[in-house]
Amino acid sequence: MAADRFIVNVETFLVREGRYLLAVRSEQETHAPGTLSPPGGVVDWIGPEQNVIEATAARELLEEVGMTAIPPFVYVESHTFGDDSGARVVDVVLLARAGPGEPRALQPEEVAAVRWMTVDDVAMDPAAPPWTRESLRRAEERRLELGW
């Protein structure tokens, strides 16, 4: 991959009654195994696609944790990072309300467990890396602005 190219990753904080859905990353993951993160994954090329960020968010939620989101997906932030393999990543973070049902870890090679957690729960959890705490703080600000 060229030095000036990026992988595009999309993560979604699903919220229900003031609690957020967090995934425990599998120990098999190459980047940040065992840590808490919102469900998400990379944009896959399937050809020209409208609303590819939202489509990726919806696909990843369904594939990883069996959940749907109630539109709209709301932009929270974007940032870059280098993953543990050295790849450069543009990470787009979204917020959405959780659809019906309960989550479950459907891809054990990626998600070891799922948890509904408050912002305070995540802030105090040693498995929550600083970047997840910061993104969640921003998601909570957006949620409160939206009156969700």
C-alpha positions in Angstrom: 0.0 0.0 0.0 1.4 3.4 -0.9 2.4 5.6 2.0 -0.2 8.2 1.1 -3.1 5.7 1.1 -5.5 4.9 3.9 -7.8 2.1 5.0 -11.2 3.6 5.8 -12.8 2.2 9.0 -16.3 3.0 10.3 -17.3 2.6 13.9 -20.8 3.1 15.4 -21.8 3.8 18.9 -25.3 2.4 19.2 -27.2 3.9 22.1 -30.3 2.7 24.0 -31.6 4.3 27.1 -28.3 6.2 27.8 -26.2 3.1 27.5 -23.8 2.3 24.6 -23.0 -1.0 22.9 -19.4 -1.8 23.2 -17.6 -4.9 21.8 -14.7 -6.6 23.5 -12.2 -7.2 20.6 -11.2 -10.8 20.2 -7.7 -11.8 21.2 -7.3 -12.9 17.6 -7.5 -9.3 16.3 -4.2 -7.9 15.2 -5.0 -4.4 16.4 -5.8 -3.7 20.1 -6.9 -7.2 21.0 -9.0 -7.5 24.2 -10.0 -3.8 24.3 -13.4 -2.2 24.2 -14.5 -0.6 21.0 -17.7 0.2 19.2 -18.7 -2.3 16.5 -17.2 -1.4 13.1 -15.0 -2.4 10.3 -13.4 -1.3 7.0 -15.2 0.0 3.9 -15.3 -2.8 1.4 -15.2 -2.1 -2.3 -18.2 -3.5 -4.0 -18.4 -1.0 -6.8 -19.8 2.5 -6.9 -22.0 3.0 -3.8 -23.9 6.0 -2.4 -23.8 6.6 1.4 -20.9 4.1 1.7 -20.1 5.2 5.3 -23.6 4.5 6.5 -23.8 1.3 4.5 -20.6 0.1 6.1 -21.9 1.0 9.5 -25.1 -0.9 9.0 -23.3 -4.0 7.5 -20.8 -4.2 10.3 -23.4 -3.9 13.1 -25.4 -6.7 11.6 -22.4 -8.9 10.8 -20.6 -8.5 14.1 -23.3 -8.1 16.7 -26.7 -8.8 15.0 -28.0 -5.3 15.5 -29.7 -2.7 13.4 -29.7 1.0 13.8 -32.7 3.4 13.7 -31.7 6.1 11.1 -30.1 8.5 11.0 -26.4 7.7 11.5 -25.0 10.9 13.0 -21.4 11.9 12.4 -19.4 12.2 15.6 -15.7 12.6 14.5 -13.0 11.3 12.3 -9.3 10.7 13.1 -6.3 8.8 11.8 -4.2 6.2 13.4 -1.6 3.5 12.6 -2.8 0.0 13.5 -0.5 -2.6 15.0 0.3 -3.9 11.5 1.6 -0.5 10.4 -1.4 0.3 8.2 -2.7 3.8 8.1 -6.4 4.2 9.0 -9.0 6.9 8.6 -11.5 6.1 11.3 -15.0 7.6 11.0 -17.1 7.5 14.2 -20.9 7.6 14.1 -23.8 7.6 16.6 -27.1 5.9 16.1 -30.0 4.7 18.1 -30.2 0.9 18.6 -33.0 -1.0 16.8 -34.9 -3.8 18.5 -33.3 -7.0 19.9 -30.3 -7.8 21.9 -26.7 -7.9 20.6 -24.5 -11.0 20.5 -21.0 -11.7 19.4 -21.5 -13.3 16.0 -17.9 -13.2 14.7 -15.8 -14.7 17.6 -12.6 -14.1 15.6 -13.4 -10.3 15.8 -15.7 -9.9 18.8 -15.3 -11.8 22.0 -18.3 -10.3 23.9 -20.7 -7.4 23.8 -21.8 -5.1 26.6 -24.2 -2.3 27.2 -22.3 0.4 29.1 -22.7 3.9 30.3 -20.1 6.6 29.6 -18.9 6.3 33.3 -18.7 2.5 33.0 -16.4 2.8 30.0 -14.3 5.6 31.6 -13.6 3.3 34.6 -13.0 0.1 32.6 -9.3 -0.8 32.2 -10.1 -2.5 28.9 -11.2 0.9 27.4 -8.3 2.5 25.5 -8.0 6.3 25.6 -9.2 6.7 22.0 -12.4 4.8 22.7 -13.0 6.9 25.8 -12.5 10.1 23.9 -14.7 9.0 20.9 -17.5 8.0 23.3 -17.3 11.3 25.2 -17.8 13.1 21.9 -20.7 10.7 21.0 -22.3 11.4 24.3 -22.1 15.2 23.6 -23.8 14.6 20.3 -26.5 12.4 21.9 -27.3 15.1 24.4 -27.4 17.8 21.7 -29.9 15.6 19.8 -32.0 14.9 22.9 -31.8 11.2 22.5 
